[in-house]
Amino acid sequence: VDGAERTWDRDLWEEENSVVKKISSSADALEIKKSGKPAVIAVYAPWCQFSQAMEDQFEEFAKAVGDDVDVYSFRGDEEREFVMANLNTNSFPTVNVIKADGTAVKYESEERTVEAFKKFMEKTL
């Protein structure tokens, strides 16, 4: 968009001790969808204020879930066509629960808290 300033000082979930796993390519995202294992994926843009605001709560959600479900982040602003087609993403951030059959179910609420994410995941899986 002309005139839109996209600046940020760091990527999200980049800390060494983050339990949110990074997806580095669209091919990796497809592998996760095809794995037969449930997962949760946050599609984000590092310059998006709403993605930035969600970072800590999503990290805490990943810690709360532990080893039960893999929790991922995927930078979607560099793969817009892919995330629109495969991960229900028209805006950032978008959180999807990936069911064991590979279906991506979009989290529709704007409440981005640990409890809200857990409730949605449990309801969806």
RALINZI-V271170 format. One record per pair of residues at least 6 apart in sequence whose ideal C-beta (glycine too) atoms are under 7 Angstrom apart, sorted by the first residue. I is the first residue (numbers start at 0). GAP is how many residues later the second one is. D is the distance in Angstrom with one decimal. If there is no record, write none. Layout:
i:I gap:GAP d:D
i:I gap:GAP d:D
//
This chain:
i:5 gap:41 d:4.3
i:6 gap:40 d:6.2
i:7 gap:38 d:4.5
i:7 gap:39 d:4.5
i:10 gap:35 d:4.9
i:11 gap:32 d:5.8
i:11 gap:34 d:5.4
i:11 gap:39 d:6.2
i:11 gap:40 d:6.7
i:11 gap:43 d:5.0
i:11 gap:61 d:6.5
i:12 gap:7 d:4.4
i:12 gap:9 d:6.6
i:12 gap:42 d:6.6
i:12 gap:46 d:6.8
i:12 gap:60 d:4.7
i:17 gap:41 d:6.2
i:18 gap:40 d:6.9
i:18 gap:43 d:4.6
i:18 gap:44 d:5.4
i:19 gap:38 d:6.4
i:19 gap:39 d:5.8
i:19 gap:42 d:4.8
i:19 gap:51 d:5.4
i:19 gap:52 d:6.7
i:19 gap:53 d:5.0
i:20 gap:49 d:6.3
i:20 gap:50 d:6.8
i:20 gap:51 d:4.9
i:21 gap:51 d:5.9
i:22 gap:6 d:5.0
i:22 gap:9 d:6.8
i:22 gap:18 d:6.9
i:22 gap:49 d:5.0
i:22 gap:50 d:6.9
i:22 gap:51 d:4.1
i:25 gap:53 d:5.2
i:25 gap:56 d:4.3
i:28 gap:45 d:5.7
i:28 gap:57 d:6.8
i:28 gap:58 d:7.0
i:31 gap:7 d:5.5
i:31 gap:40 d:6.6
i:31 gap:66 d:6.5
i:32 gap:65 d:5.7
i:32 gap:69 d:4.4
i:32 gap:71 d:6.8
i:33 gap:68 d:5.8
i:35 gap:64 d:5.6
i:36 gap:33 d:6.7
i:36 gap:63 d:6.5
i:37 gap:31 d:5.3
i:37 gap:60 d:6.1
i:37 gap:61 d:6.0
i:37 gap:62 d:5.4
i:37 gap:87 d:5.2
i:38 gap:30 d:6.2
i:38 gap:31 d:4.6
i:38 gap:33 d:6.1
i:38 gap:59 d:4.3
i:39 gap:29 d:6.0
i:39 gap:31 d:4.8
i:39 gap:55 d:6.7
i:39 gap:57 d:5.5
i:39 gap:81 d:5.9
i:40 gap:31 d:4.6
i:40 gap:33 d:5.7
i:40 gap:46 d:6.5
i:40 gap:55 d:5.1
i:40 gap:57 d:6.3
i:41 gap:16 d:5.4
i:41 gap:31 d:4.9
i:41 gap:51 d:5.5
i:41 gap:53 d:5.1
i:42 gap:31 d:5.2
i:42 gap:33 d:3.9
i:42 gap:40 d:5.1
i:42 gap:44 d:5.2
i:42 gap:46 d:4.5
i:42 gap:49 d:6.8
i:42 gap:50 d:6.4
i:42 gap:51 d:4.6
i:43 gap:7 d:3.8
i:43 gap:29 d:6.0
i:43 gap:31 d:6.4
i:43 gap:32 d:6.4
i:43 gap:48 d:5.4
i:43 gap:49 d:4.5
i:44 gap:6 d:5.6
i:44 gap:30 d:6.9
i:44 gap:31 d:6.4
i:44 gap:32 d:3.8
i:44 gap:47 d:4.3
i:45 gap:29 d:6.8
i:47 gap:44 d:4.2
i:47 gap:45 d:6.7
i:49 gap:42 d:6.6
i:49 gap:43 d:5.9
i:50 gap:41 d:5.1
i:50 gap:42 d:4.3
i:53 gap:39 d:5.3
i:53 gap:58 d:4.4
i:56 gap:55 d:5.5
i:56 gap:56 d:5.4
i:56 gap:57 d:5.6
i:57 gap:59 d:7.0
i:59 gap:54 d:4.8
i:60 gap:10 d:6.8
i:60 gap:53 d:4.7
i:60 gap:56 d:4.3
i:60 gap:57 d:6.5
i:61 gap:9 d:3.8
i:63 gap:50 d:5.8
i:63 gap:54 d:6.4
i:64 gap:6 d:5.9
i:68 gap:52 d:6.7
i:75 gap:7 d:4.0
i:75 gap:13 d:5.3
i:75 gap:16 d:6.3
i:76 gap:15 d:6.9
i:82 gap:6 d:3.9
i:83 gap:6 d:6.3
i:85 gap:18 d:6.9
i:86 gap:7 d:6.7
i:86 gap:9 d:5.4
i:86 gap:17 d:5.5
i:87 gap:6 d:6.1
i:87 gap:8 d:5.8
i:87 gap:16 d:5.6
i:87 gap:18 d:3.9
i:93 gap:12 d:6.3
i:94 gap:12 d:4.1
i:94 gap:22 d:6.8
i:95 gap:8 d:4.3
i:95 gap:9 d:6.3
i:95 gap:10 d:5.5
i:95 gap:11 d:6.9
i:96 gap:8 d:4.9
i:96 gap:23 d:6.7
i:96 gap:24 d:5.4
i:96 gap:27 d:4.2
i:96 gap:28 d:6.5
i:97 gap:6 d:5.5
i:98 gap:6 d:6.6
i:98 gap:25 d:6.9
i:98 gap:26 d:6.6
i:104 gap:19 d:4.9
i:106 gap:13 d:5.2
i:108 gap:7 d:6.1
//
